[in-house]
Structures are given as C-alpha cells and as structure tokens.
Amino acid sequence: MTENPIRGFAPVNSPLLTDLYQLTMLQAYFDRGMYAPAVFELFVRKLPEGRNFLVAAGLEQALQYLTSLSFGAQDLADLAETRLFSSGFLDWLGELRFTGDVDALPEGTIFFPNEPLLRVTAPLPEAQLVESRLLNILHFQTLIASKAARCVLAAPGKTLVDFGMRRAHGSEAAAFAARASYLVGFAGTATVIARPAFGIPLFGTMAHSFVQAHDSESEAFEHFARSHRGPIVLLIDTYDTLTAARRVVDLARRLPDKRVASVRLDSGDLGELAREVRKIFDDAGCREIRIFASGGLDERGIAALVASGAPIDGYGVGTSLDVSEDHPALDCVYKLQEYDGRPRRKRSAGKETWPGRKQVYRHYHADGRFDRDVLALADEPQGGEPLLVPAIRGGKLLGAAPDVDAIREHVRLGLTKLPPRLTALDRRAEYRVEISGGVAALARRVDEAFR
C-alpha cells in the first residue's frame, strides 16, 4: 500500500487491485510485441434518470495511482502462483512503470455524457493495465460528488455535513465520499480520517447511547457540555424532543460559559419539530442556538423541508449520499480510441464509441451560463473553452494537485453557470453536446474501412 505523498492518506494502490483480464491481455501483448502507443478515453455513456449533469472528481487519486504504479516482489510471487503467466513476462512486469501522458478535466468540472474525464496516451500494455483502477477511483468520487451537488442545490445557504461513513462500502469509500462531498460545497464530514487526509473540517454531535447511558437526559447534556472542547451540539430526540429542548434552555442558563451551538433532530416530523423547538428557544431568548437535522435525508427530503420554510440551519446526509442510494452506479467506461496511429471504434449495438483522441469545447451565453459543448478531435480547431488540460507527460506530474478549497471554488462557479433547467431535482433536462464534423467524418472512415 503506497502512502499518498500529497495528502498523507493511503488508498489501496496495489497493482493487483485490478481485473484478471488486464493481466492476461498484457501477457498476450508481451508475447506479440504489441507496445505501440494507444489512446484510451474514460467517459460516461449516459446520465442516470433524474440527473442533468455530473461533477468530475477523483483526479488527484487517479494521478497518484498512475505515477506510483509498480509491481513489487510479493506481487510478482502472487502472480506466479496462479501459473497463468510466463517467467519472462513477470520479469518484464517487474520493470513496468507508467510512462505515458494524461489529459483530464480539472477536478470539480461539470460535464455531460460522452465527454472524456480522462485521456490516457501510453504504450498499449501500460494504458490497458490501468483501466480497472482508474474507473474504480474516478467513477466513485464522480458519482458521490454529483449526488452531493444536488444536495447543495437543494439547500442554498445551509450547512451540509457528510454523515455516511458507517454505511459506506468500505474504508476507502468512506474517505473518498467525505472528500467528494466537500469538493462540491459540503461544510465538512463526521469521518475523522478526512481531516488529516484531505484537510476537511470535522463536525460531530453525540449518539443516543450517550444519553441513554446516563440516569437523566439533563445529566447527559451537562456532562457532554462540560467535557466537549468544540462547538456543543446536543441530540434532543432520544426521548421527548420538546422536553429535551426545554432542558437545553435550562442548561444554557446554568452554564453561560458553555454556549450551546446547536441541537440535532434525527427522527419524527423534522419540519414540525423544528418549528416547535425554534419557538421554545426564541421565547427563552436563545435565538443563537441553531437547529440541525438528520435521519434518512437525501436531496429531495432536504428540498421539501427548505420549501416548507422549516427553520432548520443545516443537514446531515448519510446513507443516501455515501452509497448514492437512488443511482448507485454510472455507465462509466474506458475505451480504446486509437492504436498504433490508427483510430479505433467500438461498434457494439447501443455501445458505439466515437473514434480518435478528442477535446471538449464549452460555449457560453452572453450572461456567462453554459450554452453548449462540442466534442471535437484534439487537433480540430474549435471556438469555445477547451476543457481537458495536460496533467501528466512522460509519466511525470506536471504540477501539484490543486488545493481542495480551490476545487470547491471551481465547483461553486460551475454551478452558478448552469442553466436553471439543469439544476432541477426532478425534471430531466437535456444539455446540447454537439459532435463535431471531424469526429463524425472520422467515424464514417473507420466504419468504411471496417466494411
């Protein structure tokens, strides 16, 4: 396991974290001397139902994987035990490093179907081997960032916190979900490793078990308030929510040196309870105490509470975010577009690809909002803003990864430039992605040559 030299987090970057067929194909490439340059592009074929856009995320970890790729002695010994690979191939594999080029969408870029998040140009074995892990990294963070962006749009001006670690599908997923949600505008996470790993602010309250472990709720609140050194957030729905709210008022009066920052509601009719709790606090002169809600919330539930005018200042989003509950996968693929100087095209029914190495050009309305994108050949002159930028050349990073706060600002600006029809949660709206004349003509030539 290789330590991340940029953030201090250790994702699982073993070269054996791959599909078997990547290695069996490499054995065949080795046997046939197929080392010519190949171009692969990673993209999403279509949007899930209800999604109008996606947010690119995970590039930092993807580039880290590529630049640290190598097979150690134990890796090679494990492969030898399968009896699937020749000794000459394994010796060659021991020397393999990524020596290619990568062009990519900067993290936080809003994108649409068929637009490459990443273009890899490298000797065929290198470009082939990295497919599975690149998809694994970029697919997951993009999936979660895109879900989290919908929550941000649903709750403008509200504090959003990732609460989903305990139901994330593994430790790496929990950390990456915290990162992806923070990039698109969440205030932070409850997942502690995200702070040393990525510099993400931490938020936390207490569990119902803490209240139950005490002989009285008032005692639990006081003990927590006296011990806690951060903002005091008290969970008030263990027994009776309104009674607990009055106990919070009493605590605030008895401990003026320990200011209660917030209370959390985690069950029941959150909107109605928030109104009643808000009245109790306001009538008691505790207007500074904020109300935070959690408990099975997703972007639609949050939007409904916001629309109802519920006096809720922030939301914790857990399971629905960290597993992207409504759409747990994107149709994300990594396809060969050129080999040995010749364009290649997949022609499978319903899964056709556009051949050649490509660039995405974005056009804007006069008001600064997105107008349309054009998918063009990389060497085909176009107007508009080119979205893919160089990230690796000759196997070396071209620069340090951007700060997470810089990515957050990139996302924020991107969301403000979305046409309003694309920010709706429940309405499917199309965004125009044009296929350039050069790409269409190249596809026709490839098809004619195939026939």
Secondary structure as the mmCIF struct_conf table of DSSP 4:
data_model
#
loop_
_struct_conf.conf_type_id
_struct_conf.id
_struct_conf.beg_label_comp_id
_struct_conf.beg_label_asym_id
_struct_conf.beg_label_seq_id
_struct_conf.end_label_comp_id
_struct_conf.end_label_asym_id
_struct_conf.end_label_seq_id
HELX_LH_PP_P HELX_LH_PP_P1 THR A 2 ASN A 4
TURN_TY1_P TURN_TY1_P1 PRO A 5 ARG A 7
BEND BEND1 GLY A 8 GLY A 8
TURN_TY1_P TURN_TY1_P2 PRO A 15 LEU A 16
BEND BEND2 LEU A 17 THR A 18
HELX_RH_AL_P HELX_RH_AL_P1 LEU A 20 ARG A 32
TURN_TY1_P TURN_TY1_P3 GLY A 33 GLY A 33
BEND BEND3 ALA A 36 ALA A 36
STRN STRN1 PRO A 37 VAL A 44
BEND BEND4 ARG A 45 LYS A 46
HELX_LH_PP_P HELX_LH_PP_P2 LEU A 47 PRO A 48
TURN_TY1_P TURN_TY1_P4 GLU A 49 GLY A 50
STRN STRN2 LEU A 54 VAL A 55
HELX_RH_AL_P HELX_RH_AL_P2 LEU A 59 THR A 67
TURN_TY1_P TURN_TY1_P5 SER A 68 SER A 68
HELX_RH_AL_P HELX_RH_AL_P3 ALA A 73 GLU A 81
TURN_TY1_P TURN_TY1_P6 THR A 82 ARG A 83
BEND BEND5 PHE A 85 PHE A 85
HELX_RH_AL_P HELX_RH_AL_P4 SER A 87 GLU A 95
STRN STRN3 ASP A 101 ALA A 104
HELX_LH_PP_P HELX_LH_PP_P3 LEU A 105 PRO A 106
TURN_TY1_P TURN_TY1_P7 GLU A 107 GLY A 108
STRN STRN4 ILE A 110 PHE A 111
TURN_TY1_P TURN_TY1_P8 PRO A 113 ASN A 114
BEND BEND6 LEU A 117 LEU A 117
STRN STRN5 LEU A 118 PRO A 123
HELX_RH_AL_P HELX_RH_AL_P5 LEU A 124 LEU A 129
TURN_TY1_P TURN_TY1_P9 VAL A 130 VAL A 130
HELX_RH_AL_P HELX_RH_AL_P6 GLU A 131 ALA A 154
BEND BEND7 ALA A 155 ALA A 155
TURN_TY1_P TURN_TY1_P10 PRO A 156 GLY A 157
STRN STRN6 THR A 159 ASP A 162
HELX_RH_3T_P HELX_RH_3T_P1 MET A 165 ARG A 167
BEND BEND8 ALA A 168 GLY A 170
HELX_RH_AL_P HELX_RH_AL_P7 SER A 171 LEU A 183
TURN_TY1_P TURN_TY1_P11 VAL A 184 GLY A 185
STRN STRN7 GLY A 188 THR A 189
BEND BEND9 ALA A 190 ALA A 190
TURN_TY1_P TURN_TY1_P12 VAL A 192 ILE A 193
HELX_RH_AL_P HELX_RH_AL_P8 ALA A 194 PHE A 198
STRN STRN8 LEU A 202 LEU A 202
HELX_RH_AL_P HELX_RH_AL_P9 HIS A 208 GLN A 212
TURN_TY1_P TURN_TY1_P13 ALA A 213 ALA A 213
BEND BEND10 HIS A 214 SER A 216
HELX_RH_AL_P HELX_RH_AL_P10 GLU A 217 SER A 227
BEND BEND11 GLY A 230 GLY A 230
STRN STRN9 ILE A 232 LEU A 235
BEND BEND12 THR A 238 TYR A 239
HELX_RH_AL_P HELX_RH_AL_P11 THR A 241 ARG A 254
TURN_TY1_P TURN_TY1_P14 PRO A 256 ASP A 257
BEND BEND13 LYS A 258 LYS A 258
STRN STRN10 VAL A 260 LEU A 265
BEND BEND14 SER A 267 GLY A 268
HELX_RH_AL_P HELX_RH_AL_P12 LEU A 270 ASP A 283
TURN_TY1_P TURN_TY1_P15 ALA A 284 GLY A 285
TURN_TY1_P TURN_TY1_P16 ARG A 287 GLU A 288
STRN STRN11 ARG A 290 ALA A 293
BEND BEND15 GLY A 295 GLY A 296
HELX_RH_AL_P HELX_RH_AL_P13 GLU A 299 ALA A 307
TURN_TY1_P TURN_TY1_P17 SER A 308 GLY A 309
STRN STRN12 GLY A 314 VAL A 317
HELX_RH_AL_P HELX_RH_AL_P14 THR A 319 ASP A 322
TURN_TY1_P TURN_TY1_P18 VAL A 323 ASP A 326
STRN STRN13 CYS A 332 TYR A 339
TURN_TY1_P TURN_TY1_P19 ASP A 340 GLY A 341
STRN STRN14 ARG A 342 PRO A 343
TURN_TY1_P TURN_TY1_P20 ALA A 349 GLY A 350
BEND BEND16 GLY A 356 GLY A 356
STRN STRN15 LYS A 358 TYR A 364
TURN_TY1_P TURN_TY1_P21 ALA A 366 ASP A 367
BEND BEND17 GLY A 368 GLY A 368
STRN STRN16 PHE A 370 LEU A 377
TURN_TY1_P TURN_TY1_P22 ALA A 378 ASP A 379
BEND BEND18 GLU A 380 GLU A 380
BEND BEND19 GLY A 383 GLY A 384
STRN STRN17 GLU A 385 PRO A 386
STRN STRN18 VAL A 389 ARG A 393
TURN_TY1_P TURN_TY1_P23 GLY A 394 GLY A 395
STRN STRN19 LYS A 396 LEU A 397
BEND BEND20 LEU A 398 GLY A 399
HELX_LH_PP_P HELX_LH_PP_P4 ALA A 400 ASP A 403
HELX_RH_AL_P HELX_RH_AL_P15 VAL A 404 THR A 416
TURN_TY1_P TURN_TY1_P24 LYS A 417 LYS A 417
BEND BEND21 LEU A 418 LEU A 418
HELX_RH_3T_P HELX_RH_3T_P2 PRO A 420 LEU A 422
BEND BEND22 THR A 423 THR A 423
BEND BEND23 LEU A 425 ASP A 426
STRN STRN20 VAL A 433 ILE A 435
HELX_LH_PP_P HELX_LH_PP_P5 SER A 436 SER A 436
HELX_RH_AL_P HELX_RH_AL_P16 GLY A 437 PHE A 450
#
